[in-house]
Amino acid sequence: MRKGFRVTYEIISHESAEQGDAEERGFLEEDGIDISLDEYDIADGITIIDKAVNFLRENTGSEGMEPSTTGEMSERDWWTSYKVNEDYSNGNVENRSYHPYGFTVEEIKEINARLKERMR
């Protein structure tokens, strides 16, 4: 089974922030970014949890990353990375959200726990 993340984005301008909304939003990777283990990962002892945590850490924006819930994570939850890009010419900020697919609820909870450990 493929495992990975579908990626959405939102662009926030000064005007849209004043209205509590985003200027633009949509999918960057609607089909998803497949991070399934390959034979090299398996030979190196890398787990799907390791690979997912590394992927999310590599995609953390300058303002950090947070889960979509403060409670228990489920298959309906995701992580949002804040201030992935900032356009200094107009002040627009891009946030990205990473929606897991193919993972079990237990794997999602473990990914979240490992991300929290790193942020402490």
C-alpha positions as CSV (number, residue, x, y, z in Angstrom):
1,M,0.0,0.0,0.0
2,R,1.3,3.5,-0.9
3,K,1.9,5.9,1.9
4,G,2.5,9.6,1.7
5,F,1.0,13.0,2.0
6,R,-1.4,15.1,-0.1
7,V,-0.3,18.7,0.1
8,T,-2.5,21.8,0.2
9,Y,-1.5,25.4,0.4
10,E,-3.0,28.8,1.4
11,I,-1.6,32.2,0.6
12,I,-2.4,34.9,3.1
13,S,-2.2,38.5,2.2
14,H,-2.5,41.5,4.6
15,E,-6.0,42.1,3.2
16,S,-7.2,38.5,3.6
17,A,-5.7,38.3,7.1
18,E,-7.8,41.3,8.1
19,Q,-10.8,39.4,7.0
20,G,-9.7,36.2,8.7
21,D,-9.4,34.3,5.4
22,A,-6.8,33.3,2.8
23,E,-6.2,35.1,-0.5
24,E,-5.9,31.7,-2.3
25,R,-5.9,28.0,-1.4
26,G,-5.8,24.7,-3.2
27,F,-3.8,21.5,-3.8
28,L,-0.1,21.4,-4.6
29,E,-0.1,17.6,-4.7
30,E,-3.6,16.3,-4.9
31,D,-2.4,12.8,-5.9
32,G,0.1,12.9,-3.1
33,I,3.8,12.5,-2.5
34,D,4.6,8.8,-2.2
35,I,7.1,8.2,0.6
36,S,6.7,4.4,0.7
37,L,9.7,2.4,1.7
38,D,12.0,1.2,-1.0
39,E,14.6,-1.6,-0.8
40,Y,17.3,0.8,0.2
41,D,15.2,2.1,3.1
42,I,14.5,-1.4,4.3
43,A,18.2,-2.4,3.9
44,D,19.2,0.7,6.0
45,G,16.6,-0.2,8.7
46,I,14.5,2.9,8.0
47,T,10.8,2.6,9.1
48,I,7.9,4.3,7.5
49,I,7.6,6.4,10.7
50,D,11.2,7.5,10.3
51,K,10.6,8.5,6.7
52,A,7.4,10.3,7.4
53,V,8.9,12.3,10.4
54,N,11.9,13.2,8.3
55,F,9.7,14.3,5.4
56,L,7.6,16.6,7.7
57,R,10.7,18.0,9.4
58,E,12.2,18.8,6.0
59,N,9.0,20.7,5.1
60,T,8.6,22.7,8.3
61,G,8.3,26.4,7.6
62,S,10.0,29.2,9.6
63,E,7.0,29.5,12.0
64,G,6.9,25.7,12.8
65,M,4.4,22.9,12.2
66,E,1.3,22.0,14.1
67,P,-1.2,19.1,14.0
68,S,-4.8,19.9,13.0
69,T,-6.0,18.8,16.5
70,T,-4.9,19.2,20.1
71,G,-6.5,15.9,20.9
72,E,-5.8,12.4,19.6
73,M,-4.8,12.2,16.0
74,S,-7.0,10.3,13.5
75,E,-6.9,9.4,9.9
76,R,-8.8,12.6,9.2
77,D,-6.1,14.9,10.7
78,W,-3.1,16.6,9.1
79,W,-0.1,18.9,9.9
80,T,0.2,22.5,8.9
81,S,3.6,24.1,8.2
82,Y,3.5,27.9,8.8
83,K,5.4,30.4,6.8
84,V,6.8,28.0,4.2
85,N,7.3,30.9,1.8
86,E,7.1,34.7,2.4
87,D,7.0,37.2,-0.4
88,Y,8.8,40.3,1.0
89,S,7.6,42.5,-1.9
90,N,4.0,42.3,-0.9
91,G,4.0,40.6,2.5
92,N,2.1,37.4,1.4
93,V,2.8,34.3,3.4
94,E,2.3,30.7,2.2
95,N,1.3,27.9,4.6
96,R,1.2,24.3,3.6
97,S,-0.8,21.4,5.0
98,Y,0.3,17.7,4.8
99,H,-2.6,15.2,4.8
100,P,-1.4,11.6,5.3
101,Y,-2.8,8.8,3.2
102,G,-2.2,5.0,3.6
103,F,-1.1,5.3,7.2
104,T,-2.9,3.5,10.1
105,V,-4.2,5.6,12.9
106,E,-1.4,4.1,15.1
107,E,1.2,5.3,12.6
108,I,-0.3,8.8,12.5
109,K,-0.2,9.0,16.3
110,E,3.4,7.8,16.4
111,I,4.4,10.3,13.7
112,N,2.8,13.1,15.7
113,A,4.4,11.9,19.0
114,R,7.9,11.9,17.3
115,L,7.3,15.4,15.9
116,K,6.3,16.7,19.3
117,E,9.5,15.2,20.9
118,R,11.6,17.2,18.4
119,M,9.7,20.5,19.0
120,R,10.3,20.4,22.8
